[in-house]
């Protein structure tokens, strides 16, 4: 990770940053960390944008898995699975949609609470 990073978008579970020097984009989400050049970032963004969530939920409807939406990787045999909320978070981080104001939790507000 670069020390000259600028935050592009941020949520409680992750952030998208870009290094001002090397122009590498870093996407951190929960325990996942991705690094992209600009073209790779645009390809990943397009991939996330076109995921058919309803298809995957129906496809895996008979399973008890919590996460049913796969994201393929270039590494054969490595597939990452997400739930609907996580996909929505990724879309927000990738600036594909704004975070829902209705889903904002008190724990997500970066504010020091002082009780008198």
N, C-alpha and C positions, 0 to 999 in steps of 0.2 A: 504494500500500500504506500502511496505517495504522501509526502508531507505537505505538498502544495495542492491539496484537493479542495474542490469547491462542491458544496452540497447542492444538488439539483432538486431532489425531492426527498422527503423524509416522512416516515410513519413510526409508530411505536415499535414495530417489529423489523424495521429495515430502513435502508437509505440507498439512494443512487447518487454517486459522486463522480466527478471528473477531475483528473490531474491537469492543472494548468500548464505543466511543462511537457509531459509525455503524451497528453491527450488520450489517456487510457481511462475508460469508464469502469467503475466498480459498483456492483450491485450486491448489497448485503441484505439477506432476508432470513430471519431466524438463524439457523445454523448453517446456512448456505452462503457461499461467496463466489461471485462470478466476476471475471474481468473481460472486457470487450474493447476492441477498437471501434471506431465510429460505425463502420459498415456492419460489424457483428452485432452491435447494439441495435441498429435499425432492423436487422434480420430477426433478432430475438423479440423485439418490440412487435414486429409484424406477426410473428408466430403466436405470441401471447394474445394479441388482438383477435386472432381468428380461431381461437380454441372454441369448439362447440361444446360448451359445458353440459347442456342437456343431453347430448349424445352420450357422453361419458357417464353421466349419472344413470342413464337408462342402461347402458352397456354393463355397468357394474352393479345394477340394482339388486341382484341376488346375493351379493357379497356383504359381509359385515365390516368391510374396510371403512375406516373413517375418511381416508383420502382416496378419491376415485378418479381424479383428473390427471392423466399422465402428461409429462413433458419429456420428450425424447432428448437425448444428448448425443453428441458425435461419438461418444465411447460406446461401442457395442455392449449390450448387457447392462447398461446403466440408464435407468429411467427414473425420473423424479415424480412423485405423486403429491398432489395438492388437493385441498378441499375447496369449496366455492369461495369461502371467505379469503383464503390465501391467494386464489387467483384474482379476486377483486383487489387485494392489497398490491399484488404485482402490477396490475393494470394501473393502479393509482401511482405507484412508484415510477412506472414507465410513462407517466403523464398521458395515459390513454383515457382516463376518466378522473373526475375529481372525487375525492373521498366524500362519502356520504356524511352529511352533517348529523343525520339521525343516529349514526353508529358511533359517534364520539363518546368515549367513556371518560369518566373523571380521572381514571388512572392514566389516560393518554395525554392529559393536559400537563405541560411542562411548567409547573407553577409551584412555588414553595408555599404551603399552607401554614399560616400562623394562627393558632388558636389563642384567643385572649382569655 
